[in-house]
Amino acid sequence: MLPSFFKKLGPINVSEIKSKISCETMNLENDNYFHELVSLNNLKENSLSFLYDDENFKSTLPSTSCLICTQKKHRELNPNQSVMIVRNVQEAVAKISNIFYRDLLASEINNLSDPIIGNECEIGKNVTIENGAIIGDKVKLNHGVVIKHNCVIGDGSIIGSNAVLTNSILGEDVYIGSNSTIGQRGFGFYLNNNNNINIYHIGRVIIKSKVSIGSSCTIDRGSFSDTIIGENTYIDNLCHIAHNVEIGNNSTFAAMTGIAGSAKIGSNVLTGGQAGIAGHVKIGDNVQIAAKSGVFNSLKNGASVMGNPAINKYNYIRTYKKIYGKR
């Protein structure tokens, strides 16, 4: 059974949802209810999800599920599909997420099972390990580490001083550098004048075996899906990986690389220092991105790019020489 990091508050009926958002309902009654608010990929019976105008989705949905969408998107759906039609999907998701989920209270964390710590572990001074955590064999937790409730750390992993892990599952032989923060809430919210509304993030950070993460890095947990770092991927110091990012195996990211939310990165990808990758783009396998490049569009397998905006490396060099000459 996978660990839970938050409290589910469902089932929530349509009447309560309508008290939080302005919406028009189709094929729904006020006493219909939903157990959870989830991504489309996780939609089940009696689940609620959402669909943005720029998303394409043609799969058959569970009969008792419901979608939040705009009037424009509703016209593209099956007329029998249960929907909540709203003016702004992001606003509705932000408001509703906070009636379906909340953080565990201190009393609830205290009621979780005692942490499990494996054999031959090294635990430094002032280390905090909350209830429900599972620490494998031969794990080293340096001074000041904080392991929040229900986190899992695989055998042979090393966590540097003052690192904080929450909502995270680590494989074997993972290295986390000092002062890194893994699994905090992502930068997902609805911009609302002077009263922004945070989206409750129910995702996790999944770090697979033999990953190395440098010092002072931040890796956000997913909003409605997981942030995933593939096996043997190496991340340098001062890097940021946003919510819902997925990275393949054997990739390398130099210092101060930033990857925005929901980007999908392939295997054997290499970035130079201070590279930036925009949200929702797809980067293929065996891609090389030069230092300080800004990637705003998806890249195919084997691409080699540089510049801001990033273009084919050789085209960039030829253009540079035409403008500035040989230097």
N, C-alpha and C positions, 0 to 999 in steps of 0.2 A: 504494500500500500504506500502511495506517494505521500510525503509529508505535506501538511497544510500549514500555511503561514499566516492565514487570515481567518476571519469569522464570516461564514455565509449567513445571510439574514433572510433568505427566501424560505418558503415561497412568498412572492409579492404579487398581489392581485392588480388587475388593470386599473381599478378605481384608485388605488394608492399611487400608482405610477402617474395617472392623469392629474393627481393633485400636485405633482412636482413639475410637470412639463405641460406645455400647451400642445395638444396634438389632436389629430382626427384619426379615429380608429376604423378599420375595415375588417370585417369577418371576426370581430371580437365582442365579447360581452364583458361587463364590468367585473363579474366574478371569475372570469378566466384568470389563471395565475401562472407564474413562471418561477422556476427554481433558481435560475441564475442568468446573469448577463455575460455572454461569452463571444468570442470571435466566430466568424462564419465557419471556420474549420472545425470548431468544437461544438457546433450546434446540435442539440439533441431534442427529444420530445420535451415539451414544456420548458423550453429555453428561449431566451430573448437575445437577439443579435442586432447588428446594424450594418447598413450598406451606404457608402458614400457615392456621390454622383459619378466619380471617375473610376469606380470599380466595376468590373465585369463579372457577373455571376449568373450562371445558367443551370446549376445543378438542382436536382429535386430536393426540397427541404422537408424535414420531418413535419408531419401533418399538424401537430399541436405547437409548432414553433412560431415565432413572430419576428418580423424585421422592423427596425426603425429606419425610415428613409424619407426623402423629400417627395413632393408630389411628382416632380419630374421623373424620379427613379421608379416610383410606383407604377407609372404607365408601362414600364418595361417588364413588370413582374406578372406572374400568373394571377389572374383576377380572383382566384380562390385563396391566394396567400394572405394570411393574417398580417396586417401591417399597422404601424403607428406612423402617421404622416406628420412630419415636423418641418419647421422652417429651417432649422440648423441642426444637423445630425451631431456635430461635435458638442454643441451645447447640451443636447438631450442626453448624450452618452455620459458627459461629465456629471450631470445632475443625478441620473439614474444609478450610475456606478456606486454612488455613496449611500444609496438605500439598499443595495444588494450586498455590500461588503463593508467591513470595517476591520481595523487592527484588533488583535487580541488584547484584552485587558491584562493587567499585571496578575490579577487573580486567576485568570484562565491559563496564563503561562505557568504559574505556580502549580497548577493542577496537572500539567503535562508530566510524563514520566521523567525520571531523573536522566541526565545525560549519560550516554554510553561512551566510555573511553577505552580504546583498544589496548593491546599489549605494547610495552616498550615505547610509550610515548614520552616526549619531553615537553613539559609545561613550564613556561617561564613565570616570572613574577607578575602579579596584577592581571592575570588572564581571567576573563569572564566567559563561562560556558553556560548558556541558558538551558533550561529543561527541554527535552525532546531532541537535542542535538546528538548526532552519532559521529564519533571520531574513530577512524580506523586504526590499524596497527602502525607503529613506528612513525606516527605523525609528530611533527615538531611545531609547537605554538610558542613563538617568541614573546618577550615581555609586552604586556599591554594589549594583547590581542583580545578582540571581542567576537564571540561566536553566538549569534542570536538564536532564538528558539527554532528547533526542527531542522537546522542546517545539517548537511551531511558532508563529511570530509573523508576522502578515500585514503587507503593505505599509502604510507610513505610520503605524504604531502608535507610541505613546509610553508608556514604562514609567518610573514615578517612582523616585526614589532609594530604595534599600534594599528594593525590592519583590522578592518571591521567587515564581517560577513553577515549578511541577512538574506533570507529568501534564496539561498544558494545551495546547489548540489555540486560537489567537486568529485572528479574521478581520482584515480590513483596517480601518485607522483606528480602532483600539481605544485607549482611554486607561486606564491603570492608575495610580492615585495612589501617592504615596510610602508605604512601610511596609506595603503590602497583601501578603497571602499568598494565592496562588491555587493550588489543586490538592493541598493536603495531605490526609492521611487524614481521613475523616469520623468522626463520633462514633457509631460502630457497634460494639457489643461485647456480650458476654454477661456479665451481672452474676453473679459467682461468689465470694461471700464475700470472702475476702482475696486472691483470685487471678483477677481478671477476665480474660476471653479476648477479644482484639481480633479483629474480622472483617477479613480482608485485603481491602482495597478495590481492585478492578481497574478501576473506572470512571475517566472523565476529566472535566475541565472543558472545555466547548465554549463559547467566547465569540464570538458572531457580530459582523459588521461594525458599526462606529460605536457600539459600546457604550462607556459612560464609567463607570468605577468609581473612587470617591473614595479618600481616604487611610485607611490603617489598617482596611481591610476584609478579611474572610476569606471565601473561597468554597471549600468542600470538594469534592473529587472524589467521584464516585458510588461506591457499593459494588459493585453488579453491573449498574448502568446509568450513564449519563452525567448530570452536572449541566450544564444548558444555559441560557445567557442569550441571549435573542433580540435581533435587530437593533435598534439605536438605543435600547436600554434604558439608563436613567441611574440609577446607584446612588450615593447620597451617602456621606459619610464614616462610618466606624465601623459599617458594616452587616455582618451575618453571614448567609450563605446556606449551608445545610447540604447534606449529600450527597443526590444524586438529585433535587434540586429542578429543575423546568423552568419557565422564565419566557418568555412570549411577547415580541412586538415592542412597542417604543414605550412601555414601562412606566417608571414613576418611583418610586423608593423614597427617602424622606427619611432623614436621619441616624438611626442606631441602630435601624433596622428589623431584625428578626430573623425568618428564615423557617426553620422546622424541616424535618427530612428528608422527602423524597418528596412535598412539597407541589407541586401543579401550578397555576401562575399563568398567567392568560391575557394577552392584549395590551391595551395602553392602561389598565393598572391603575395607580392612584396610592395611595401610602400616606404618611401623615404621620409625623413623627418618633416614634421609640420604639414603633411598631406591632409587634405580634407575631402571627405566623401559625403555627398548630399544624401538626404533621406530618401528611402523607397527606390533607390537605383539597384540594379543587379550587376555585379562584377563577376565575370567568368573566371575559369581556372587559368593558372599560369599567367596572370596579369602583373605587369610591373608599372608602378606609379612613382614618378620622380618626386624628390623633395619639394615641398611648398606648392605642389599641384592642387588644383581645385577641381574635383570630379563632380560634374553636375548631371551627367547622362550615363546610362548603362554602358558597360564595356563587354565586348565579346571575348571568348577564350583567346589567350595569347597576346592580347593587346599590350602595347607599351606606350605610355603617354606621359606628357609633362606640360607644364604651363597652367595658367588660370585665365579662362577655362581650359581644362586639360584637353589636348589634342594629340594625335599621333606624334611620337617623339621625333621622328625624322622630319616630318613636316614642320614641327616647331623649330628645330635646329636650322633648317633651310630658311625659314622666315626670319629668324633671329639674325642670321648672317647677312641677309639682304638689307635689313634695317641698320644693324650696328656694325657690320663687317666682321672680320675674323678677330676674335679677342682671346 
